[in-house]
Amino acid sequence: MNPQPIPAGTTLIIRGGKAMLPDGDWHAPPRVDIAIAGTEIAGIATNFAEMTGATDELDARGHLVVPGFINAHYHSHDVLAKGTLEEVPLEAWRLYALPPQYPPRSVEEVHARTLLGALECLRSGITTIQDMLTLYPFEDRHLDAVMGAYEQIGIRVIFSLQYADRKGLETIPYWKEVFPPQMHALLSGAAEPERRLDLLGHFEQTCLRAPPRGRVHWALGPSAPERCSPALMARTMELARRYDLPVYSHIYESRGMALQARLTLPEHDGSLIKRLAAEGALDPRLNLAHSVWLARDEIDLLAESGTGVVLNPQGNLKMKCGIAPIRALQDAGVRIALGCDNCSCSDAQNMFMAMKLFALLAAVSDPIPGPPQTGAALRAATEAGAQGARLGHAIGKIAPGYKADLTLIDMSDPSWSPLNSAVRQLVHIEAGRGVRHVMVDGKVVVRDRQLTTVKEDQIYDEVEKVMPEFRRDFDGISARVKRLQPWLDVAHKRMVTTEMEFDRVYSPF
Ligand SMILES: [Zn+2]
């Protein structure tokens, strides 16, 4: 076939990779050349002509080219707590891991942890993260450190601050009655009311109204409806509509959260989703992380309103929360994205793991065989995350006009030999070992498995410097949680034994 002319403005050609194109065959993807002009994909052809002087080239022969993964639920605040916990149910985990438990952090720590989390994501082929960040107490210099780190490392970020105006203690079943009152001050949630500042107003002034930043897309992060008053949710949705922003929140991760809704929302049939519907908050802009304990009629409300979910199978299993009703969500037509959640509960920022678990848990979420799940897993890890971020026109696909956010996987590896189905081997076999080059916004940020933007050793050094203080505080917090353990156990046992109309946890007998 005659070579095709290189599109005008091309700065880089990715040559000869097998590309997962939106309408292509994902089992046997075609070998193509991809022309990049600046930050965008300019054209795709079987064979572009020889380079001109101004054009760079990346040899992708023997590689699978996939859209950069979109980690649609992530919190950079506890990157340093990876690998610290196991067999801790969600409600107790909050007390170990979440920022309101900790003394104020140093700017150096905030910078180091942000870089480290982004590094792990990039090295795993993730080009976009939704960072739902709790900065507690909020300080502008911490936000500046986060933004500086993201700018330096070159990842794309959909950034939201996590906020709430109801205290965590009020939102967890039985805690208030089980714990002696003198201990109540020790119990907090994912985000606590900010006492000194109107955080949302401050975010609007300093971020939404500020000049745009490259690769930063703003979002809103009401922590969870049970932690936000109707007035705060209404203000959130008004801002979201006015600035056309995506909104990220948590819903029904654990049995305790569904139970709390049953106990506290009789006027909404015990349903947080019905509460959100009554408040006009169900909307295509809204993304609900976890969605493990949704009831059937709640799934229908999400589907009707275009509200999306972000599943986090790694954390949901580790925190003993259960298995989301994946097949029911799919059958209803709910948008499903995927995330890796906190480092202390997932613990890996790795969308290969998330995709594989998604496909496996879809299999056990309905005993009757349904549609193949590997394509659905890849779409959840790419296109659906983009749509939820209101960036479906810009990222998540390999197509002309889309941002050049791409991950190249080296197929000279046993995972890929023999090549029977690219999408099945991507989801069920590849675990991240093959990620060789990663491009964000047309720039190669990982080349030959090494970050190009910041020296990786510098990041590890920054982390080591702040770890003594983090470890000291983590040990202090762990000792405090151990003192609370007898009451935590009583409340947890009541939570998991109170009657519910369905279950999401495996029960052998
Ligand atoms: Zn979360």
Boltz pocket constraint, residues with backbone or C-beta under 6 A from the ligand:
constraints:
  - pocket:
      binder: B
      contacts: [[A, 73], [A, 74], [A, 75], [A, 250], [A, 289], [A, 341], [A, 342]]
      max_distance: 6.0
